[in-house]
Amino acid sequence: MPAQMEPYRRHIVLCTGGYCAPDRAGRALYAQLARLLQREDLLFGPQRVKRSETPCLGVCAGGPIAVVYPEGTWYAGVTVPVLERIIQEHLIGGEP
């Protein structure tokens, strides 16, 4: 049987590279994102949110940068409080 990925409702991609955020703040945010998604019960089931990291999203300024699909909504200057808002308002509430 071939491997299959559980379907997901949204996908958040977070830049963890050093070009847009020289202090590499994206690395810490990516680790925090896992904890926040788990806290909100968004890791499994029909509301599942897939998370991915990338070394660069091509913006190279104003980072850390995040993008949420399928909407294609981009966020700049992501901090832990901003990440909390993205989760509550966009991933849970459906409002970018």
C-alpha contacts under 8 A as a table, 3 or more apart, distances in Angstrom:
res1	aa1	res2	aa2	distance
7	P	46	P	7.49
7	P	48	R	7.47
8	Y	11	H	7.31
8	Y	45	G	7.86
8	Y	46	P	6.72
8	Y	47	Q	6.65
8	Y	48	R	4.78
8	Y	49	V	5.61
8	Y	50	K	6.22
9	R	46	P	6.85
9	R	47	Q	5.51
9	R	48	R	5.61
9	R	49	V	5.86
9	R	50	K	7.89
10	R	47	Q	7.93
10	R	48	R	7.06
10	R	49	V	4.95
10	R	50	K	6.33
10	R	68	V	6.84
10	R	69	Y	5.59
10	R	70	P	6.21
10	R	91	L	7.07
11	H	49	V	5.52
11	H	50	K	4.60
11	H	51	R	5.77
11	H	52	S	7.61
11	H	68	V	5.62
11	H	69	Y	5.03
11	H	70	P	7.01
12	I	49	V	7.18
12	I	50	K	6.30
12	I	51	R	4.99
12	I	52	S	6.39
12	I	66	A	6.78
12	I	67	V	5.69
12	I	68	V	4.46
12	I	69	Y	6.38
13	V	51	R	5.87
13	V	52	S	4.75
13	V	53	E	5.44
13	V	54	T	7.02
13	V	66	A	5.56
13	V	67	V	5.35
13	V	68	V	6.49
14	L	26	G	6.95
14	L	30	Y	6.76
14	L	51	R	7.76
14	L	52	S	6.36
14	L	53	E	4.85
14	L	54	T	6.30
14	L	64	P	7.37
14	L	65	I	6.05
14	L	66	A	4.44
14	L	67	V	6.71
15	C	26	G	5.96
15	C	53	E	5.75
15	C	54	T	4.99
15	C	55	P	5.55
15	C	56	C	5.55
15	C	57	L	6.20
15	C	63	G	7.69
15	C	64	P	5.96
15	C	65	I	5.45
15	C	66	A	6.25
16	T	24	R	6.41
16	T	25	A	7.19
16	T	26	G	4.13
16	T	27	R	5.04
16	T	30	Y	7.33
16	T	53	E	6.23
16	T	54	T	5.95
16	T	55	P	5.19
16	T	56	C	7.18
16	T	64	P	7.07
17	G	20	C	7.12
17	G	21	A	7.11
17	G	22	P	7.93
17	G	24	R	6.31
17	G	26	G	6.92
17	G	27	R	7.80
17	G	54	T	7.02
17	G	55	P	4.04
17	G	56	C	5.74
18	G	21	A	5.16
18	G	22	P	4.52
18	G	23	D	6.76
18	G	24	R	5.19
18	G	55	P	7.54
19	Y	22	P	5.76
19	Y	56	C	7.51
19	Y	60	C	5.41
19	Y	61	A	7.29
20	C	59	V	7.10
20	C	60	C	4.18
20	C	61	A	4.36
20	C	62	G	5.87
20	C	63	G	4.59
20	C	64	P	6.23
20	C	65	I	7.68
21	A	24	R	5.48
21	A	25	A	6.31
21	A	26	G	7.21
21	A	61	A	7.30
21	A	62	G	7.11
21	A	63	G	4.89
21	A	64	P	5.51
22	P	25	A	7.69
24	R	27	R	5.86
24	R	28	A	7.69
25	A	28	A	5.53
25	A	29	L	6.36
25	A	64	P	6.65
26	G	29	L	4.93
26	G	30	Y	6.00
26	G	63	G	7.88
26	G	64	P	5.40
26	G	65	I	7.95
27	R	30	Y	5.22
27	R	31	A	6.57
28	A	31	A	5.25
28	A	32	Q	6.22
29	L	32	Q	4.89
29	L	33	L	5.92
29	L	79	T	7.26
29	L	80	V	6.72
30	Y	33	L	5.00
30	Y	34	A	6.73
30	Y	53	E	7.17
31	A	34	A	5.55
31	A	35	R	6.95
32	Q	35	R	5.20
32	Q	36	L	6.21
32	Q	80	V	7.77
33	L	36	L	5.07
33	L	37	L	6.05
33	L	83	L	7.58
34	A	37	L	5.28
34	A	38	Q	6.16
34	A	51	R	7.85
35	R	38	Q	5.12
35	R	39	R	6.09
36	L	39	R	4.98
36	L	40	E	6.26
36	L	84	E	7.72
37	L	40	E	5.16
37	L	41	D	6.12
37	L	42	L	5.02
37	L	43	L	6.01
37	L	49	V	7.55
37	L	87	I	7.79
38	Q	41	D	4.95
38	Q	42	L	5.90
38	Q	43	L	5.75
39	R	42	L	7.69
41	D	44	F	7.03
42	L	45	G	7.39
42	L	47	Q	5.92
42	L	48	R	4.71
42	L	49	V	5.66
43	L	47	Q	7.96
43	L	48	R	5.05
43	L	49	V	5.97
43	L	50	K	7.33
44	F	47	Q	7.10
44	F	48	R	4.86
44	F	49	V	7.72
45	G	48	R	5.35
49	V	91	L	7.63
54	T	57	L	6.90
56	C	59	V	7.63
56	C	60	C	7.44
57	L	60	C	7.49
57	L	65	I	7.43
59	V	62	G	7.89
59	V	65	I	7.95
60	C	63	G	7.21
62	G	65	I	7.12
62	G	76	A	5.60
62	G	77	G	5.35
63	G	76	A	5.48
63	G	77	G	4.86
63	G	78	V	6.63
64	P	76	A	6.16
64	P	77	G	5.39
64	P	78	V	5.29
64	P	79	T	7.66
65	I	74	W	7.22
65	I	75	Y	5.65
65	I	76	A	4.63
65	I	77	G	6.34
65	I	78	V	6.17
66	A	74	W	5.81
66	A	75	Y	5.11
66	A	76	A	6.63
66	A	78	V	7.13
67	V	72	G	6.23
67	V	73	T	5.45
67	V	74	W	4.32
67	V	75	Y	6.10
68	V	71	E	6.28
68	V	72	G	5.42
68	V	73	T	5.24
68	V	74	W	6.58
69	Y	72	G	4.75
69	Y	73	T	6.85
73	T	96	P	6.91
75	Y	78	V	6.65
78	V	81	P	7.96
78	V	82	V	5.46
78	V	83	L	6.21
79	T	82	V	5.08
79	T	83	L	5.98
80	V	83	L	4.94
80	V	84	E	6.15
81	P	84	E	5.02
81	P	85	R	6.41
82	V	85	R	5.06
82	V	86	I	6.21
83	L	86	I	5.00
83	L	87	I	6.23
84	E	87	I	5.21
84	E	88	Q	6.15
85	R	88	Q	5.08
85	R	89	E	5.58
85	R	90	H	7.47
86	I	89	E	5.45
86	I	90	H	5.09
86	I	91	L	6.41
86	I	96	P	7.31
87	I	90	H	5.68
87	I	91	L	4.76
87	I	92	I	6.05
88	Q	91	L	6.15
88	Q	92	I	5.19
88	Q	93	G	6.06
89	E	92	I	5.94
89	E	93	G	4.60
89	E	94	G	6.29
89	E	95	E	5.49
89	E	96	P	6.59
90	H	93	G	5.24
90	H	94	G	4.51
90	H	95	E	4.55
90	H	96	P	4.67
91	L	94	G	5.68
91	L	95	E	7.75
